[in-house]
Amino acid sequence: TYVINQYFQSNKEFSSKLTDTQTLSTNSFQVQSNIVSLNQIGNNNEIDIKQKGADSQKINQIGNNNYYIFINYYNSTPSNFNIIQQGNSNNLQIYGENSIIKNIGIIQKSDFNTLIIKNY
């Protein structure tokens, strides 16, 4: 929670430092909001999200030892994911993004399963 608050605070400080004399082209620079909603119920659940650009994700982990990772450095559009992991020791890994998984919802109700999605 502390790291997330520091990230949003640095974005707020950056936007407040912009003055009227500075001109930014909308083609080269866009400020987009990041929304990540996390709900973890259980023990030893882990979420690791690394993305350059906008992000909109809703993640629910219900159970123990669940792991979710999303890595995307090259896409600046919001991902709009809705992820639910219910059970124990589930593993969901998503690398990259394309139009096929845009606005995707994944429900993983099981124990000891792994789902890996690679978009290149």
N, C-alpha and C positions, 0 to 999 in steps of 0.2 A: 504494500500500500504506500509506503514511504517513497519508493522509487517511482511509482506511477504519479504520485502527487508532484514530485520534483520535475518529472517530464512535462506535465501540464503547466506547471509554474514557469518553466523556462520558455515554453511556447507563448505564454501570456506576456512575459517580459520582453520577448523579441518583438511581438506585435505592438507593444506599447512604445517601443523605441523608434518605430518608423515615424518619420515626420512628413509634413505636407510637401517638403522640397524634394523628397525622395520619390522617384517614379519607378513603379514596377510594371513590367509588361505582363498582361494576363496570359500570354502565350508561353512565357518562360517561367513564371512563378505563380503558383496558386496556393492559398492557404485553405486547407480543408480540415474539418474537425475529425477527431479520432474518438470513436465510441467503442469501448470494450466493456462488456458486462460479464462479470465472473460470479458464479455461484457454486461454491464447493461445500459439499456435505459429506464428511468422512475424514479419514486419516491418510496422510502421505499422498495427497493428490497434487499433481504438478501441471502447470500450464506455462508454455514458453512460446511467446509470439514475437517474431522479428519481422518487421515490415517497414519499408521506406515508402512513405506516402500515407494516404488516407486509409482508415480501417474502421470497419463496423462489424463487430462480432458479439454474439451472445453465446456464452459457454456455461453449461451446467454439468458438474461432475458429482454424481451421487454414488457413494461407495468408497472403497479404499484402494490406494495404490494405482489410481488412474493417471494417465499421462496424455497430454495433448500438446502438439507442437505445430506451429504454422510459420513457415519461412517464405518470404517473398520480398525481394529487394528491387525488382525491376518494374513493378506495376504500381501506378499511383492512383488507381481507382479503388473505391471502397469494395471490400470483399463481401460484405453482407452475409456472413455465415451464421447459422444457428446450429450449434453442436450440443448434443446431449450424450453423455456417457453415464450409463447406469449399470452398476455391477462392480466387480473387483478385478484389479490388475488388467484393465483394458489399455490399449495403446493406439492412439490415432495420430498419424503424421501426415501433414500436407506440405508439399514443397512446390512453390510456384503457383501461378493462377492463370486460367484462361477462361474463355467464354462458356465452356462446358460446365464448369463448377460455379459460375457466378450465381449468387443468391441461393447457394446450396444449403440444405438442411440434412444433417447426419444424426441418426439416432443409433447408438451402439449399446444395446441391452444384452449383455452377456458377461461372462467371466473369462479372463485369460485369453483374450483375442487381440489381434493386431491388424490394423488397417492402414496401409501406406498408399498415398495418392501422390504421384509425381507428374507435374505439368511442366514440360519443357518446350 
